[in-house]
Amino acid sequence: MANSLVKGEKKQPSFSVFLTQDAIKKKINEVIGGKGGQRFMTAILSAVTNSPALQECESMSILNCAFLGEALNLSPSPQLGQYYMVPYKKKDRNGNVLAVIAQFQLGYKGYIQLAIRSGYYKKINVIAIKEGELKHFDPLNEVIEVEIIQDEREREQAKTIGYYAMFEYLNGFQKAKSCYTGFYEWKNFFQTGEMRFCKVDERFSMPCKIYPKSLNTVRQKDSRLRYIPLEDIAAHIKEDACLLIDACWRTPLQVEYMAKMGLYRMLEESVSRYGHKIPEGETPAEMFGLSGQPLKAILKTNPSWGEVETYRKITENQKNADVDVFCRLYQKSGYHMRLPELARYLSLQKIENYLEKQEKLRPEVPEDRRADMILGDWLDYLRDCQKLGYDMKEDRILRPKDLGTAHEETAVLAKEKEQEITREGIPKRAKEAQKYAWEQDELLIRPIATLKELVAEGTKLKHCVAGYASSYAEGRCKLFCIRKKSAPDTPYYTLELGRNDKLIQCRGYRNDVENGYKMQEDVRKFVDRWMSKVVNKKKKERIKVNAA
């Protein structure tokens, strides 16, 4: 399929126009709603407007990134650095760009925010160390001495030589970590075209490309590289020599296998700075998790790591899955993870045939998104059929004539059944957890008793506890409400216990954003005493009974 973004056959509407579509507005209101929806749209539009690279991305991929950021209660503003929407080019096996997709990447400041909200951290910080600031560093005791440049403008322009991070738990435990790039003497590695060793870890480190004249020098420096066809690798992939040599140095046998089998796509992915780690198997079968004819067939296509892994999962249900059909399906859909689950029910050929028929029934959907939408709806439909207890061996169930209509019908029925199970299950779980009810001083804690009460809890406190209804009803977690004795019917805090009665989270109004995502001090002390005197005590009693 031709790349519309590159060749200009089709031009997608701007992101601002995309947001004005009724269907998109409805989706945003369903997920966020009210004034929050308008705030969300303004924030994400601002982030896209200030980034020319993002403006080339598919609008829906940007929106999905923003939904994930909103679910984590993080800002899309690049200035804050909490998370980033990074453009990635989706290519076919010939290297042609099919689309540009935005992917969610959490920034270190986002990690800090999430850590703070956990309620376990007293202090957490990261600082860049500039040239001339480091006076002393003791790696054994994790003690660092720096003299910070006071002039902010001067400090901003100074060269960064490393980073220092530390955290402290509420219980007093501390940990620090430094990354001092000065140890590696990067300033000495300017463009020379020569092969040189890194003084610290004794591996090659070069900012140049591999040139024919330097290959013999590489082999002379390390015998592990003697049998690797570096000429062929260098001719097929365009990566820094230091990254290529590092990969060869770490896994010489595996790189040799891959090069001699012509697996240059996988090699290039592995050699890239954030690439796939090469497995350390002694044979190709151990490396790729495949053997026999399936292994030979997939490797002949010069696959990516993603293709091999997806095909391997499919062979768990279809031992000799048709590779040609698989490659067509993989290239057609961006949601490759759905294929193995579909392959549990139908052969790849039947999946392809059904997909083609359903595509003809969806002419209103853009061609480049049609397959993804159908596969997504199909998998959702099959999951709903399972929930409803349908016979998953019947072809009329697996491949309904009109997937769109069938999906809508089963979605309603599955939702009704889920609500029924949840409505009946929560009171049972509340009764089981009643033994954890406790009160002290001005506060009390008890299990949330009904679905209605759970929804009211989330609505009043402006957090997402209602989304945990199914998990609570099915026993995957326990949910409690913390109330003031003076106002026992007014939500104050909501607490979750996970498996083995581990404290997962305790949230107040809007997740305590105004308090730095930390519990109020009275609540924190109350929860600590409750965990010690009630929860852990019950856990010990349970262990004794099981041991007896």
N, C-alpha and C positions, 0 to 999 in steps of 0.2 A: 504494500500500500504506500503510495507516495506521501512524503512528508509535507503536510500543508503549511507547517510553520516555516520550513526552509524554502520551499518552492513558491509559496505565495498563492497557491490555488484557492485556499480558504483562509480567511482572516477571522480569528475569534474576536468577539466583542470585548471592549475594554472591561477591566474588572469593575469599574464603577457602574457600567451599564449592566453587567452580570448581576450585581447586587440589587438592581431595581426590578428584576424579574419577580413576578408574584410567587412562583414556586420557591425561589430562593428565600424571599422574605418570610414565607410561611415556614420553611425549614428552620430558619434562624429563630423565629418566634417560638417554634416548638421546642428547640433545644435550650434557648436562653430566655426569651420572652420579655415583654414589657419594655421599660426604660433600659434595662440591661441589653436588650437586643440592639437598640439604637447606639448605645455606647460601644458595643462590640463592633458594629458596622463601621463606625467612625474610626476606631482604633486600627482595624485591619486595613481599611482603605488608605489611611495615612501611611502605614508601613509599606504598602504596595506602591503608592504614588512616589515615595522617596527612593524606590529601588527599581531602576530600569531593567535589571535582570529578572526580577519577579514578574514584571509586566509581560514577559514572554511566556510565563508558565500557564498551564491550564488552570482556569479559574476555580474549578471544583477542587483541584489538589491544594490550592491556596486556602480555600474555605475549610477543607478537612484538617489542615495544619492548625488553622486558627481555632477550630472546635476543640482539638486536643489541648492546645494552650489554654483555652478557656476552662476546660475541664480540670486542669491543674491550677487554675486561678493565677495564670502568669500573663504578663503584658507582652504584646507582639512588638512593642517599640524596640528597634535595634539599639537605641541609646541606652536602654536599661540592661540589655544583654541577658535577659532571662531565658529566651529561646529565639531560634532563628528559623526562617523558612528558606531553605537552601535549594536553588534550582539544580536539577539533574536532568541530563539529556537521556531520553529513552531511545536506544538504537536497535536496528535490526542486525542480523548476523553479518551483513556487509558493511556495517559501520554508518549507515545512513540514519540521520536523526528523524525519529518518528514523532516525538513530542518532547516538550520540556515540562517536567513534573516538579512541583515544590514538595520537599520532604521536611518533616519536623526534626529539628535538632536542638536538644536542650543545652543551654549555655551554663557555664559554671555558676553564674549568679542565680540561675534557675534552680540548680542543685542546692545552693545555699538556702534559697527560699523554702524549698521542700524540706530540707533538714531542720530548719528553724521551726516550721509548722509541726514537726513531729512531737515537739514538746520535750525532747530528750537533751537538747543542746543548751548550755549556758552561754557559750561563746563560739563563734566560728568566723574565720577571716582568711583572706587571700591577698597577698601583696606582691607586686612586681619589684624586683631588686635591680637598681640601676648601676651602671658602671661607676666605680668609686665609692659606693655606699657600703659594700661588704667589708667589714673589719675583721671578723672572726666567725668561723663556723665549726662546731663540734658535732660531727654526724653521730657519734656514739650516744651522747646525752641529748641530742637534738636541741642544742643551744646555739642561737645565732645572735651575732652582734652587728648591728648596722647603724650607720649615721646618715639619716635621711636628708637629701638635698631640700633645703627649706623653700627655695624659689620654685614655685609650681611650674612656671613656664620653662625654666632651665631643666627641671626634673622630667618634664614631658618630652623634651627634645633629647635627653640623655639616652644612651643605648641600654636596652634591657639585657642583663646577663643571666637572669634566672628568676625563680619565683619561690615564695615561701608561704605555706599554708599551715593552719593550726585549728584545732577545735578542742572544746572542753565540755564534757557531759555535766549534767546537773549533779551527779554523784561525785564529781571531782576528777574523774579520769581525763587525762590530757593526751594529745597526740599531735606531733608536728611532722611536716614533710617538706623537703626542699628539692628543687630542681635547678641546679646551678650549671648552666650551659658553658660557663667559663672553663669547666673541667675539660671540655672537649676541644678547646682552642679553635673555635670556628673561624676566627680571624685569619688563621693560616691557610684556610682552604679556599683560596681564590682560584680562578680559572687558569690552569696551566696545561691541562691535557695529560699530566703525568699520573701514574698510579702511586698512591701513598697509603700508609697504614694510619689508622686512628690510634693515637698514643695511649688511650685509656683501655679500650676493650680489644685491641689488636685485630680489628676488622678493617677492611678497606673503607675509606670514606672519601668520596670525590664529588664535586659539583659538576663535572664534565660528563659528556656522553661517552659511550664506549666507541673507540675508533679501532680500525684494523691493526694499526701499529702497536696498540697497547694490549692486545689480547694475549700475546705470548708472555708479557710481563705479569699479567694476572695469573696465569698458570704456573709460572715460576715461583710466585709468592706463596701459593697454597696448593698442595697436591690434590686436595679435595675437589678442585675445579678442573682437574686434568682431563676428565672424560666428558665434560659438559660441552655440547656444541654451541659455544658462546657466539660464534659467527652467525649461526642461524637465528638464535634468540635476538641478537642485536639488530638483525635485519628485519625482524617482524614486530618488535615492540619498541616504543619510543619513551623510555623512562630513564631517569638518572642512573648512572652507573653504580652509585653507592647503594641504591635500593636493589638493583639487580644482583650485584655481588653479595649483598647481605642475604638475599633469599637463597642464592646458590651455596653460600657458606653454611647456612643453617641446615638446609635439607638437600645436600648435593645429589643423593640417589634419586629422590623424588623429582627434582628439577630435571635430571637426566632423563627419567622416564617420560616426563611430560613433553620435553623438547623433542625427543626422538619419535614420539607418537604424534607430533604436530599440534599439540594442545596449546597454541599460542594465545588464544583468548583467555584461557584460565591462567596462564603464566602472567599475562599482562595485568589481570585483575589482582593477582597475588603480589606482584612487584610494585603496584601502586602504593602510595604512602599509607592509605587506609584500606588496603586490600584484604582479600580472603587469606587466611592462614593456610599454608600448605600442610596437609595431614602427613604424619610421619609413618605411614604404613610401609612395610617391606616389599609389598607387591602392589600393582595397580588395583587388584581386587580389594586389598585392605585399605588403600588410599581412598577409593571412590565408593566403597560399600556395595559394589556390584561385581558380578562375575559372569563368565560364559558369554553367550550370545548377546544378552542385554548390554553388557559392558562394551563389547566390540561395536555394537550397533550405535550406541550413543556417542562413543568417542570418535567415530568416523565423521561426525557432524561438526567437529571442532567446537564443542559446546562451551557455555559459560559455567561457572560453579553453580549458579542458580538452577540452570537446566539439569545438570547432573543430579543435584540434590532432589529436585522435584520429581525427576524421572525415577530415582531410587525409591522414593516414597510410593509412587504409583505401582512399581513392581512388587510391593508388598502384597498387593491385591491382584495384580495382573503380571504374572511372571515374565511373559514375553510380549509386553505391550508394544504396539506398533510405533517405532521411533519416528517414522516420517509423519504420521498423524500427530504424534506428540509435539514435534517441532513446529508444525503448522498452528496447533492450538496455543503453544507457548508464545509464539511470535504474535498471535492475534490478540491475546489477552494480556493485560498488565497485572492481573490478579492471579498469578501463577499458583499461589498457595491453595486456591480452590480446586484445582485439578485433581490432586490426590484424593480429596474427600469425595468428589464426584465419581472417581474411578473405583470407589468401594461398591458402587451400584451398577455401573455400566462400563462397557468397553470404550476405549478412546474413539473408535470409529463411530459408535452410536452417539457419543457425546458430540462429536463434530457434526454428524448428520442432523441431530436435533437442534443444535445451535444455529445451523444454516437455515432451517425451517422457521425458527422463532425470530431470526433477524428480519425475515421478510414481513413479519407481523408488526415490526417496530420501525416503520419508515420515518417517523417523527423524531427519532433519536439520532443524533449525529453519527455518521458511520464509524468514526474512530473511537467512539465510546459505546457502541451498540453491544459488542461482544461482552465487554466488562459488565455492563448493566444486566444483561440476560444471565450471565453466569452467577452474578451476585443474587439476583432474584431467585434463580433456580436452586441455589444452595440454601437460601433462607426458606424456600418452599419445602425442600426435603427435610430440613430440620424441624419445621412445623409439623410435617407429616409424622415424623418420629414421635414428637410430643403427643400427638393425637392418637397414637397407637395404630396407624395405618399399616397395611401389609407392604413392606418395602421390597418385596420380590415381584409385585405386580407391575407390569409395564405401563398400564394406564395410570398408575400412581406416580411412577418414576418419570414418565414423559407425557404429561397432559397436553391435549391439543392446543390449548391457549394458555401458556404459562402465566401471562399477566393476570388473567381473570382468576386462575387457580391460586396464584400466589396471594391475591387480595382476600380470597375466601378463607384460605387456611390461616392466614395471618390473624384475621378476626377471631376464628375459632380457637386458635392456639393462645391468643391473648386472653380470651374469656376463660379458658381452662387454667392458664397460669394464675389469673386473678383468683379463681376459685380455690386453687391449691394454696395460694398465698394467704387468702382470707381465712381458710380453715387451719393452715399450718402455724401461723403466728401465735394464736392463743395457746396451742400445744407447746410451742417452744417457750413461751412466756411462763407457762405453768412449770416446766422443767427447770427454768432459770430463777424461779421464785426464791430458791434457797440462797441466792446471792443478794437478795434485798437487804438493805442496811441503812442506818442513819446515825449521824453523830453531829453534835453541835447544831448548826443551823441548816444542815443539808441532809438530803436523803437520796438514795439510789434504788431503783427497781427496774425490772424488765419491762420493755414496751409491750403493751398487752394486746393491741389490735392493729390491723392495717390502717384503719381510720386514724388512730392515735399516731402511728408512724408518719403518715402523710402530714398531719397537723404539726408534728414536731419539725419536719423539714421546712414546711411553709413558714412557721413562726420564726425559726432561727435562720432562715435563708441559707440553708446548706442542702446537700444532696443525699441525705440519709434515706429518703424514699426509694432511691435506686438500689438499696440493699435489701429490699423486701423479700425477693426470691431467695437470696442467700440466707436470710434469717429464717424464713419458713422451712427451708430445706436443711437447716442445722449446720450450715457452713460457717456461721458466725452467731454471736449473741449481741443484741442491742439493748441498751439501757438508757433510761432518762434520769438525769440528775436535776432535782428540784429543790427550791428553798422551802423549808418547812412552813414559812409564813405564806407561801403561794404554791401549794402542792400541785395545782392544775395548770400552772404556767411553765412552759418549757424554758429551761435555763441552760443545760448542757446535755449533749448526746454522746454516749460512750459505746465503743465497739470492742468486743473481745473476739479474737480469732481462734484458730484451732489450738488446742491445748491451753485454752484460756489465756492466751497472750494478749496483752494490751496493744491494740492496733492504733486507736486514735480516740481523742476526746475533744469535741468541737462545740464552741459556743456560737453566738450570733455572728453570721458572716465569717465563720471559721476564725474568729478572733483577729481579724485583719487589723483592727485599730490597736490591738495589743501586741503587734508583731507576730501574729499567728501563735501566740502562747496562751495557755490556760491562765485564768485569773488565779492569783496566789492561793485564795481560800479553796478553790476547786482542786488545784494541784495537790495540796496537802491532804485534802479529803480523799482523793483518788489513791494517793500513795498508801494511806492508812487502810483503805478498803482493799486494795490489792494484797497488802501484807496480812491483814487480820481475817479476811473473808475468802478471797479468791485462792490465794496460795495455800491457805489452810485446807480448803475443800480439795484442792489438787493433791495435797499430801495424803489426805484421808482416802481419796480414790486410788492412789498408787498402792497404799497399804492393803486395801481390799482386793485389788487385782493380784497383788503378790501372794496373798493368802490363798 
